[in-house]
Amino acid sequence: MNEEKNLNISICMTTYNGELFLSEQLRSILSQIHDGDELIVSDDNSTDSTLEILTEFNNEYGNMHIFSNKENIGVIKNFEKALLHCKNDVIVLSDQDDVWFDTKLDRFRGKFVENSSLMVISNAIIVNEDLNIEFGLIFSEKKKEKFSLMSQVFHNKFIGCCIAFNKELLELALPFPGNISMHDWWLGTCALYIGDVSYIKEPLLYYRRHSSNTSPMKRRDMKIVIKSKIYDIFNICIMMKRRLDLLLRNY
C-alpha cells in the first residue's frame, strides 16, 4: 500500500476546441489525483473557451501545468510535446472528452506496483456524447486479450485513453518518427518490443464517441490504409535501429 502511495503519476492530456466536454473530464481526473501527481495539458491553439476552462480548474485544484501552442501542430505532435513535460515515473494518457471512473488512477497505480510491466492497458465502455451506452466495451469480456508486435502491423489495439506506461519507455519512443499512424500505435509498439504489457479487464472510463472526435469510428480509404501500413513497417524498422543504438551506447 505504501508503494502505491509513493508512486506518482503524470496525466498527459492534449486539447483542441474541447469546451463542450472538457469540464466533465477534468473533474473526473482532478478529483482522484494524489499530492505528487500532475496533470500536463498541451493545448493546440484552441479558438473556443478551452484555455479559460483549463485555467479555472487549475485555480481550483492546482496540480496542473498548462502549455499553449502558438499555432496548430496536430494531435500527434501535440501529444509528443505534452510527453516532454511529464516528470513522474508513470504516465497516463488522457483524451479531453471522456469521463474517468474514480478508481482509474489507483487501479493503474496498483498494477504497476504488483508487476514489472512497461505498459498497462485497461478496458473502457464506449458511450455516445450523452454518456449513454450504445457500443459496449472496447475489448470483449469473452476472450483474453493478447497484444503482439506482429498484430500491430495490421491492427492497432492500443487506445490512447486506456494506456499508462513507465516513463522509461520515452527513451525509445521520443522523438516520434514522421508519418506514424497515431501516437498510441507508436507507444504501444515500442512497449511490446522492449517490455511487457499488462491488461486490466475491467473498464476504467467512459470512452465518448461524438461527431468532433479526433479518431472517429469510420472506414478509411483503402489507399490511405495501405500507405499508412507501409509507413508503420518503416517506423518499426526505425524503432529497432533506435533500440540497437541505445544498447550499444549503454554497453
BELWO-V486833 format. One record per backbone hydrogen bond with DSSP energy under -1.0 kcal/mol. NH is the residue of the N-H (numbers start at 1). CO is the residue of the C=O. Records with the same first field share a line. If there is no record, write none. Layout:
NH = CO + CO
This chain:
5 = 1
6 = 2
7 = 4
10 = 90
11 = 38
12 = 92
13 = 40
15 = 42
22 = 18
25 = 21
26 = 22
27 = 23
28 = 24
29 = 25
30 = 26
31 = 27
32 = 29
37 = 34
38 = 9
39 = 63
40 = 11
41 = 65
42 = 13
43 = 67
44 = 15
45 = 43
53 = 49
54 = 50
55 = 51
56 = 52
57 = 53
58 = 54
59 = 55
60 = 56
61 = 57
62 = 58
65 = 39
67 = 41
69 = 43
78 = 74
79 = 75
80 = 76
81 = 77
82 = 78
83 = 79
84 = 80
85 = 82
86 = 83
90 = 8
91 = 165
92 = 10
93 = 163
94 = 12
99 = 206
101 = 204
104 = 101
107 = 103
108 = 104
109 = 105
110 = 106
111 = 107
112 = 108
113 = 109
114 = 110
115 = 111
118 = 196
119 = 196
120 = 164
121 = 198
122 = 162
123 = 200 + 202
125 = 205
126 = 136
127 = 207
128 = 132
131 = 128
135 = 126
138 = 124
152 = 148
153 = 150
155 = 151
162 = 159
163 = 160
164 = 120
165 = 91
166 = 118
167 = 89
169 = 166
170 = 167
171 = 168
172 = 169
173 = 169
174 = 170
186 = 182
187 = 183
188 = 184
189 = 185
190 = 186
191 = 187
192 = 188
193 = 189
194 = 190
195 = 191
198 = 119
200 = 121
204 = 123
206 = 99
207 = 125
209 = 127
213 = 210
218 = 216
225 = 221
226 = 222
227 = 223
228 = 224
229 = 225
230 = 226
231 = 227
232 = 228
233 = 229
234 = 230
235 = 231
236 = 232
237 = 233
238 = 234
239 = 235
240 = 236
241 = 237
242 = 238
243 = 239
244 = 240
245 = 241
246 = 242
247 = 243
248 = 244
249 = 245
250 = 246
